[in-house]
Amino acid sequence: MKRDIILDLPFITQWATKKGNYLTGSFDGLNLYTALQPIFSLAHKRVVGYEALLRVKNRESQWISPAPLFENGKSPSETIHLDRLCRYIHLNNFLNMNDDINWLFLNVSPTTIVNAQSYGAFFKDLIESFGFPAHRIVIEVVEQPIEDNDLLIDTVNFYKDLGCLIAIDDFGAGHSNFDRIWTLKPDIVKLDRSFLLRAVSQKSIRDLLPGIISLLHQAGSLVLLEGIETHEQAIIAIESDVDFVQGFYFGKPFTDLCSSFSGFNGFKPLLDQYKIVSNTETEKFQKKISQYRAVFNDTVTNLVIGQSFKDSTETLLSEPSVVRCYQIGTDGIQIGKTMVSKTLKAHKSKRFRPLDDAESADWFRRHYLKRAILHPEQLQVTRPYLSITGAHMCITLSMKFSTPDNERVLCCDLIV
């Protein structure tokens, strides 16, 4: 193809063949078909959209992998031709679903984003020709390096101005970074399956995943976890607080678009199992904390009557899992030195020794301090977090109390 060719809607329609209500495409001697894979909302327990995927038959009408069509070596005009042809047949074929509510997810290649303006208008004409509302289309931008960031922003804004939603696809793959999230402000972020595979094999990644999703939520994006194929992976998705799920476990791609999708009937047992496990872990955690409640309260009582900090914390520091005790003023400044358990002293790494001395450290930013100040004489318990003074995961118990001299907060770290 030549550089000056116009790949507009009239041109693209020439490469499609109507078979009843179904459109197939023709490219490089291959026949192109639409497959749709359902996307579910975990909260709603139902389909909220479909991703349009390409399926390919060769000249002998045998199904083959579409991967070679997207391999490097094609000119920009060839790539844009294929990209636009796919979106043309996908949108037409989606109409056969008789679905007037849910989203259609359409992929746009990086080459199209960079070069499409040189080959004529297309997408606005496409949706207008079908009378399809833009707000039901989710444009998936593949997470790949694009040198011209301004052009990427302009292209994304073009789709946003039409009314489309924007999704970042494959976030977590090799070229991912939060800068693109903050710059493009996508409506949806699709996490790469590599997150899921690592979470299955590494507990640390499984524990980290909810934090990553929380950060994406704070950035203003809903989160979709794709590539879910097993029950365990589905549970990880629920634990992580993703909004949407996609994968063979919930529904495989299908090409028979005239038949209604049968749906997924496993949400109730899946969510019931999660609730049982979650409630069991909560009860276990509360039982563990209750073991420390009485001795913690005794420590506060001893401090109130004027006993020394060292003597007051001796019993508490002998309890299993307790690694340190310290006091903080309501201004956030630590009062005196940290009292450390014998267990921690024996196993403490020398690598973090510069962080040992926390006297006069300012902990005003810490949630355990703020919550204790807001709820005096009530035991506060944090979620697990990384302690800066030991570089290990811990839980902090805290309580604000009053002495004749001042108000202060007793803190106790439990290693987890």
Stockholm file with secondary structure:
# STOCKHOLM 1.0

chainA/1-416         MKRDIILDLPFITQWATKKGNYLTGSFDGLNLYTALQPIFSLAHKRVVGYEALLRVKNRESQWISPAPLFENGKSPSETIHLDRLCRYIHLNNFLNMNDDINWLFLNVSPTTIVNAQSYGAFFKDLIESFGFPAHRIVIEVVEQPIEDNDLLIDTVNFYKDLGCLIAIDDFGAGHSNFDRIWTLKPDIVKLDRSFLLRAVSQKSIRDLLPGIISLLHQAGSLVLLEGIETHEQAIIAIESDVDFVQGFYFGKPFTDLCSSFSGFNGFKPLLDQYKIVSNTETEKFQKKISQYRAVFNDTVTNLVIGQSFKDSTETLLSEPSVVRCYQIGTDGIQIGKTMVSKTLKAHKSKRFRPLDDAESADWFRRHYLKRAILHPEQLQVTRPYLSITGAHMCITLSMKFSTPDNERVLCCDLIV
#=GR chainA/1-416 SS CCTTCCCCHHHHHTTEEEETTEEEEEETTEEEEEEEEEEEETTTTEEEEEEEEEEEECTTSCEECSGGGGSTTCCHHHHHHHHHHHHHHHHHHHGGGCCSSSEEEEEECHHHHHHGGGGCCCHHHHHHHHTCCGGGEEEEEECCCCSCHHHHHHHHHHHHHHTCEEEEEEETSTTCCHHHHHHHCCSEEEECHHHHHHHHHCHHHHHHHHHHHHHHHHTTCEEEECCCCSHHHHHHHHHHTCSEECSTTTCCCBSCTTSCCCCCCCHHHHHHHHHHHHHHHHHHHHHHHHHHHHHHHHHHHHHHTTCCHHHHTHHHHTSTTEEEEEEEETTSBEEEEEEECHHHHHHCCGGGGGGCCCTTCBCTTCHHHHHHHHSTTSCEECCCEEETTTTEEEEEEEEEEECSSCEEEEEEEEEC
#=GC SS_cons         CCTTCCCCHHHHHTTEEEETTEEEEEETTEEEEEEEEEEEETTTTEEEEEEEEEEEECTTSCEECSGGGGSTTCCHHHHHHHHHHHHHHHHHHHGGGCCSSSEEEEEECHHHHHHGGGGCCCHHHHHHHHTCCGGGEEEEEECCCCSCHHHHHHHHHHHHHHTCEEEEEEETSTTCCHHHHHHHCCSEEEECHHHHHHHHHCHHHHHHHHHHHHHHHHTTCEEEECCCCSHHHHHHHHHHTCSEECSTTTCCCBSCTTSCCCCCCCHHHHHHHHHHHHHHHHHHHHHHHHHHHHHHHHHHHHHHTTCCHHHHTHHHHTSTTEEEEEEEETTSBEEEEEEECHHHHHHCCGGGGGGCCCTTCBCTTCHHHHHHHHSTTSCEECCCEEETTTTEEEEEEEEEEECSSCEEEEEEEEEC
//
